[in-house]
Amino acid sequence: MKFKKADEMEISINFKSMRLSSTFVNIALIIWLAVDFINSGKLPFILFSIVCIQNIIFFGSKLYMTNKLSVM
């Protein structure tokens, strides 16, 4: 089974789709975190850690890729 290589337009569309879905998940988790915090008065550790780790991965990889491409 052969796969064709994605062209630039398809890659751009995929990146925009991933960015939108990641933003949605991040906002949904933050809303869930806020609602749970308001209802129980305690900070849900698992939700908080998922949001933090997701943002650390996003901004860390963005910083790494930006530095890697700007050095070239």
C-alpha positions as CSV (number, residue, x, y, z in Angstrom):
1,M,0.0,0.0,0.0
2,K,1.5,3.3,-1.1
3,F,0.8,6.6,0.5
4,K,1.2,9.9,-1.3
5,K,3.2,12.6,0.3
6,A,1.2,15.6,1.5
7,D,1.6,18.8,-0.3
8,E,2.1,22.2,1.4
9,M,-1.6,23.1,1.3
10,E,-2.6,19.8,3.0
11,I,0.1,20.2,5.6
12,S,-1.1,23.7,6.3
13,I,-4.7,22.5,6.7
14,N,-3.6,19.7,9.0
15,F,-1.6,22.1,11.2
16,K,-4.5,24.5,11.5
17,S,-6.9,21.7,12.3
18,M,-4.6,20.4,15.0
19,R,-4.2,23.8,16.5
20,L,-7.9,24.4,16.6
21,S,-8.6,21.0,18.2
22,S,-5.8,21.6,20.7
23,T,-7.2,25.0,21.6
24,F,-10.7,23.6,22.0
25,V,-9.4,20.8,24.4
26,N,-7.4,23.4,26.4
27,I,-10.4,25.7,26.8
28,A,-12.7,22.8,27.7
29,L,-10.3,21.6,30.3
30,I,-9.9,25.0,31.8
31,I,-13.7,25.5,32.0
32,W,-14.0,22.0,33.6
33,L,-11.3,23.0,36.0
34,A,-13.0,26.3,36.9
35,V,-16.4,24.7,37.4
36,D,-15.0,21.9,39.5
37,F,-13.0,24.4,41.6
38,I,-16.1,26.6,42.2
39,N,-18.3,23.6,43.1
40,S,-15.9,21.7,45.4
41,G,-13.5,24.5,46.6
42,K,-10.5,22.3,45.8
43,L,-8.2,22.4,42.8
44,P,-8.5,19.1,40.9
45,F,-4.9,18.0,40.6
46,I,-5.3,15.7,37.5
47,L,-7.1,18.3,35.4
48,F,-4.7,21.0,36.5
49,S,-1.7,18.8,35.6
50,I,-3.1,17.9,32.2
51,V,-3.6,21.6,31.3
52,C,-0.2,22.5,32.6
53,I,1.6,19.7,30.8
54,Q,-0.3,20.3,27.5
55,N,0.8,24.0,27.6
56,I,4.4,23.2,28.5
57,I,4.6,20.7,25.6
58,F,3.0,23.3,23.2
59,F,5.2,26.3,24.2
60,G,8.3,24.2,24.6
61,S,8.0,22.6,21.2
62,K,7.2,25.9,19.6
63,L,10.3,27.5,21.2
64,Y,12.5,24.6,20.2
65,M,11.3,24.6,16.6
66,T,11.5,28.4,16.3
67,N,15.1,28.3,17.5
68,K,16.0,25.4,15.3
69,L,14.6,27.1,12.2
70,S,16.0,30.5,13.0
71,V,19.6,29.1,13.4
72,M,19.6,27.7,9.8
